[in-house]
Amino acid sequence: MIVMPTPPLRNSGTVSVYANQVFSEEECDNIIASLDDENWEEAKVGGHKGLGVFDVEKEFRSNLLQNVPIEAEGFPLNRIVQEISNANSQFWRFDLGGFADDDMPWVMDYCRIGDHNDWHVDLGQAATASRKLGFSLQLTNGHEYEGGDLSFHRLEKSRSELTKKGTLIVFPAFWLHRVAPMLEGQRKVVVGWVHGPSFR
């Protein structure tokens, strides 16, 4: 008797990119106003020089970042994780846990000509190994800058859909994406990852 393997259960939504405006322009302005100019630091790249090694390598990535200020009631992360939970049930249906203490979200500032983040995936080693979904929350409007757009390999999304102030973009951590080089203006976003058990 020939035993056939069980057919795979395929989810056509696995490679979806979700975008929805979930914050008002005023709320985005308040997040920006809560930032501390003394806390900006250069972003780093990791994963290719050894486990847990992160270095400033501007040919691959150039932007400033600082930790997301979190209010007493959890804003803005509480709303972000609720929206991601709703989107996950609709599209990916991944087994999620939440934010990880050693991999909390950042505010990213693309404020210099040439600032960028080359093609990459967000799933990697050490603290990044349990990332399931990445997200980007637009704090600035697309008309405030040129270049600097988030894009996904072989997934078409219009610029207007991804650059409206207050829009939360969610995508699988294993999907190839980039931020194109800045040409003019300034782009601020909240970027982070929701973690969960290993893919299996």
C-alpha positions in Angstrom: 0.0 0.0 0.0 1.3 3.5 -0.9 0.9 6.1 1.8 0.5 9.6 0.4 1.5 12.6 2.4 -1.2 14.9 3.6 -1.9 17.7 1.1 -0.6 21.1 2.4 -3.1 23.6 3.7 -2.4 26.7 1.6 -3.3 30.2 2.6 -3.6 32.6 -0.4 -3.3 35.5 2.0 0.2 34.6 3.2 2.0 37.2 1.0 -0.6 40.0 1.6 0.4 43.5 2.6 -2.2 45.2 4.7 -2.6 49.0 4.8 -5.2 51.0 6.7 -5.4 54.4 8.2 -5.8 53.8 11.9 -4.3 57.0 13.4 -5.5 60.6 12.9 -3.1 63.3 11.7 -3.3 64.9 15.1 -2.3 61.6 16.8 0.7 61.3 14.5 1.7 64.9 15.3 1.5 64.1 19.0 3.7 61.1 18.6 6.3 63.3 16.8 6.0 66.0 19.4 6.8 63.4 22.2 10.1 62.5 20.6 13.4 63.7 22.2 15.9 65.3 19.8 18.7 64.1 22.1 17.8 60.4 21.7 18.3 60.0 17.9 21.0 57.5 17.0 22.3 55.9 13.8 20.4 52.8 12.6 22.4 49.5 12.5 22.4 46.4 10.3 22.8 42.9 11.7 22.7 39.2 10.8 25.6 38.8 8.4 28.6 39.3 10.7 27.6 36.9 13.4 24.8 36.1 15.9 23.5 39.3 17.5 26.2 41.5 15.9 24.8 44.9 14.7 26.9 47.6 13.1 26.4 51.0 11.4 26.8 50.2 7.7 25.5 53.1 5.7 25.9 51.5 2.3 23.1 49.1 3.3 21.1 51.3 5.7 21.1 54.9 6.6 18.6 56.6 8.9 18.1 57.8 12.5 16.0 56.1 15.1 14.9 56.2 18.7 12.6 54.2 20.9 8.9 54.8 20.6 7.6 56.9 23.5 4.8 54.9 25.2 2.1 56.6 27.2 0.8 55.2 30.5 -2.2 53.5 28.9 0.0 51.9 26.2 -0.6 54.3 23.3 0.4 54.0 20.5 1.5 50.4 20.7 -1.8 49.1 22.1 -3.7 50.3 19.1 -1.1 49.0 16.7 -1.1 45.5 18.1 -5.0 45.5 18.1 -5.1 46.4 14.5 -2.4 43.8 13.6 -4.4 41.2 15.5 -7.5 42.0 13.4 -5.5 42.0 10.2 -3.8 38.7 11.1 -7.1 36.9 11.6 -8.1 38.1 8.1 -5.0 37.4 6.1 -2.0 35.4 7.5 -3.4 33.6 10.5 0.0 33.3 12.1 0.5 32.1 15.6 1.3 35.4 17.3 2.5 36.4 20.8 3.1 40.1 20.9 6.0 42.5 21.2 9.4 41.2 22.5 11.1 43.1 25.3 14.5 42.9 23.5 13.0 44.0 20.1 10.7 46.8 20.7 9.4 49.2 18.0 11.3 52.3 16.9 10.6 55.7 15.4 12.6 55.9 12.2 13.6 59.3 10.7 14.7 59.4 7.0 15.8 63.1 7.1 19.0 63.2 4.9 19.4 62.9 1.2 20.3 59.3 0.5 18.9 57.9 3.7 17.5 54.4 2.8 17.2 50.8 3.8 18.3 48.4 1.1 16.4 45.2 0.1 16.1 42.9 3.2 13.9 40.7 5.2 13.1 41.3 8.9 13.4 37.7 10.0 16.9 36.8 11.1 19.0 35.7 14.1 19.0 36.2 17.9 16.2 38.7 18.9 14.9 38.8 15.3 14.4 35.0 14.9 10.8 35.1 16.3 9.5 37.9 14.2 6.3 37.0 12.4 4.8 40.3 11.1 6.5 43.6 10.5 4.7 47.0 10.5 5.3 50.6 9.5 3.1 53.5 10.7 3.3 56.6 8.6 3.8 59.7 10.8 4.3 62.0 7.8 2.4 62.5 4.6 3.8 61.4 1.3 3.6 64.9 -0.2 6.1 66.0 2.5 9.0 64.1 0.8 10.3 62.6 -2.4 12.0 59.2 -2.5 12.0 57.2 0.8 9.1 55.0 -0.2 8.6 51.6 1.3 8.2 48.9 -1.4 7.8 45.1 -1.5 9.4 42.6 -3.9 6.8 41.6 -6.6 3.9 43.0 -4.6 2.3 46.1 -6.1 0.9 48.7 -3.8 0.3 52.3 -4.9 2.3 55.1 -3.3 -0.9 56.9 -2.2 -2.1 53.8 -0.4 1.2 53.5 1.6 2.1 57.1 2.3 -1.0 58.6 3.8 -0.4 60.0 7.3 -1.7 57.6 10.0 -1.6 54.5 7.8 -0.5 51.3 9.3 1.2 48.9 6.9 1.6 45.2 8.0 3.5 42.5 6.1 5.1 39.1 6.7 8.6 39.4 8.3 10.0 37.1 5.7 9.0 39.2 2.7 11.7 41.1 0.8 11.2 44.9 1.1 13.2 48.2 1.1 13.0 51.9 1.7 14.2 53.8 -1.4 16.8 56.5 -1.0 15.5 59.9 0.2 15.6 62.7 -2.4 14.0 65.5 -0.5 12.1 66.3 2.7 11.6 64.1 5.7 9.8 60.8 6.4 9.1 59.6 10.0 7.6 56.2 10.7 7.0 53.9 13.6 8.5 50.5 12.7 8.3 47.3 14.7 7.6 43.6 14.7 5.1 41.2 16.3 6.7 38.0 17.5 5.5 34.4 17.9 6.6 30.8 18.0 8.9 29.5 15.2 7.3 28.9 11.8 6.6 25.2 11.4 
